[in-house]
Amino acid sequence: MFAAPAGEKSLHGADLSHQSRSACACSFSDLSGCGEWFDLSAQPVLRRSFTFGGAQLLAQGYHITHRCTGCGRCLAACPQGCIDLSGGSATIMQAHCLHCGNCYTLCPAGAVIKEEAIKK
C-alpha cells in the first residue's frame, strides 16, 4: 500500500520506503466534541459551529445588550463589518463574527457582553 516505484522520492526529496513513512501512519479517536469552520472566500468571512457525538454547543462570542446608545464605535472597530446599526442600536451578525472582542473593548456604554460557557 505504501510502496513507491523504485527510485521515487517525495515532493521534499525524502525516501518513500515503508520505514520512512511508518512513523506517519497513526490514528486517533474522538468520541464527542465541537468545533468551527470558516469560509475565508466569503466577505465578510462566514463562521459556523458544529458538534458531534452528542456534545453540546456552548454559546461564545459577543452580544450587544439594550444598553447600546447607537454611537457607532463598534461599527468602525469590527474587522468583518458584521455589526448592523440600522435599527438604532447595534446588532452583531453572529455568522460572520470572529469573536475578536474589538466591540467589547471599545464600547463606552458597556453594552457588549462576552458569552462564555452558556449551554444553548
C-alpha positions, 0 to 999 in steps of 0.5 A: 500500500505504501510502496513507491516505484523504485527510485521515487522520492517525495515532493521534499526529496525524502525516501518513500520506503515503508520505514520512512513513512511508518512513523506517519501512519497513526490514528486517533479517536474522538468520541464527542466534541465541537468545533468551527469552520470558516469560509475565508472566500466569503466577505465578510468571512462566514463562521459556523459551529458544529458538534458531534457525538452528542456534545453540546454547543456552548454559546461564545462570542459577543452580544450587544445588550439594550444598553447600546446608545447607537454611537457607532464605535463598534461599527468602525472597530469590527474587522468583518463589518458584521455589526448592523446599526440600522435599527438604532442600536447595534446588532452583531451578525453572529455568522460572520463574527470572529469573536475578536472582542474589538466591540467589547473593548471599545464600547463606552456604554458597556453594552457588549457582553462576552458569552462564555460557557452558556449551554444553548 
